[in-house]
């Protein structure tokens, strides 16, 4: 008998009417002969309300007590969904995070360590639908621990892996993973399949469908995910280890990602000698700042070079301050910053085997006179840093050039 | 080092500002050298909101899932109070009901079975203020269980008894136990001491200061209680096993209780033979109806008698139906009911040793031509059933006659 995990987000749990339609979907899966575990978020807005209460209670609050407060939201929806299912004649019960999920690490941002699945396994075999509050577990010292915002996705994947589920279905506000942001390209197309790696790149650069951690976990556990609309009865997107069937034939590029959360810093006239880059980057890393694209270009025979990198836009002034403090040590000429930049990326497993794809990308951008501030590449992604004002144009051009527009799809 | 439990109700926990003033009181007790446990209710209105959600989810909901939902309210306030205390520099942490309180019996209305106090005891000895959500524990099968509405008082007393606290202070909307309802008698006086038995009688007949179960538990555990205002810094009322000091000299009557929740049923012409009363009462008890005052008076030499008793007003029509169904069996002439009755009682440990007190009560009522429908007495209480329209007058007269008015107090 197939075993599936169904995960519902806060919008799907916002109020009894919506909980009732969630229950109807759960019943359908149970009646279709599946063993069903359901992982739920708190009602939309509830976690924000609880976080706000914590902030008011004490500016610097203890994360352990924060966990006690915010974990309550999912407890409520789990109980409500279990009783709604029972009211519809489904054999269901709730299990609490502290009865099942062992978490470790920092309170308020814990990691799932293990899922104690024996009771749950027995319940599932007896035909009981198990309803579990997402986002939480119990720490080594027996206290409530939460997994960080959006942690219900990770709970669902960890529970699915721990209980050896065949699949984990994530019901959400969007009905799947798209080739790009449909607000930028109305002809964006829903993907029927995407690989874990592609999903990580698409999520990491802006497609906020799933918590990135949960995708990484599913990839390690080889657990197929499916992203579906919580509100409409539409096919979703499967997130898988290897593309299969018709998808093996798909365009080499899965999608175009757009990310406005970038700011560029350039140091000119940096001494062109070993260790310079490290001298700049080490203090930034120490300050907890994550750098993304890094370009280091020496001007031949001058002994000096330019160093460019990007940081999240919110960290720009902090990063500038760190570098200014080290001006003497580093010895740069000028410190330039620009927060009107954006990153456009092509993502797809095909990039690995086809260097022509990167070349085509640069051609398309060059045709439109779009200037590149920096470029970075990985096995399945090529990114270019451009002016933010040119981002939408770039995304539309690339989407079309790589054959992703809806009408042109195979 | 004295160990005390402080219990705060929902009104005291309604919002961060109020939680802050609760924290200030807790800090004061901790700084005065006490080991302090705090038991908290949910924010005022929160439990009602959660109960309403359960009702909407399923008309006949599973009490186990109900417990999961409603237990969340106290979890939130416990976490918030712990972090507020920490923010004020007090060493504090929360403990959850499922970490401490073993409960048994019916979900939604469970009883406290035991308090696992080892961790708590250690924390208290180390100077940590322990904050515990009231109203909940964990059942034998490891699931959340709640203690029934108002159960936080019972939690507080059970935890105080389990941890061998010296005292349990109940902070509430009223600032103590009064000689009678101040809305009826503005000159009602706050008692400095009252015995457990008196408190049970005063609570049972209408003085809704404390959950009755919690008083019974404190009496069995010989745990002194104190009722105090959560909002003003006033002396409260001590609830004790034996009156002491100046209170030993107090008037023989502790207070006058008024109860409007009464309805009278009279069966006339009931055969005057053994077993008749049982024949009436047994089916009512089977139907779950609790009878209060029962008067059975035979008219000599007629072979027939009248039977009068009271039931809670909301149960009147159900009780009438049960009796009408048995008319043949019982063989009464007429079935009369009256829901415009009320019960006035004098309560005090002195009644035990002084039969003159009951006599004085009847004198006072007779002077004002107040007709008595029924009378019942216990060791520490004498009650009379009168017309509801005469209740306020009766309470005022008795309050004054027994020397309870504020200006006349010793």
Interface residues (C-beta under 8 A of the other chain):
Chain A: X16 X19 X50 X53 X54 X56 X57 X58 X59 X60 X61 X62 X64 X65 X66 X67 X68 X69 X71 X72 X73 X75 X76 X78 X79 X80 X81 X82 X83 X84 X86 X87 X93 X94 X96 X98 X99 X142 X143 X144
Chain B: X16 X19 X20 X50 X53 X54 X56 X57 X58 X59 X60 X61 X62 X64 X65 X66 X67 X68 X69 X71 X72 X73 X75 X76 X78 X79 X80 X81 X82 X83 X84 X86 X87 X93 X94 X96 X98 X99 X142 X143 X144
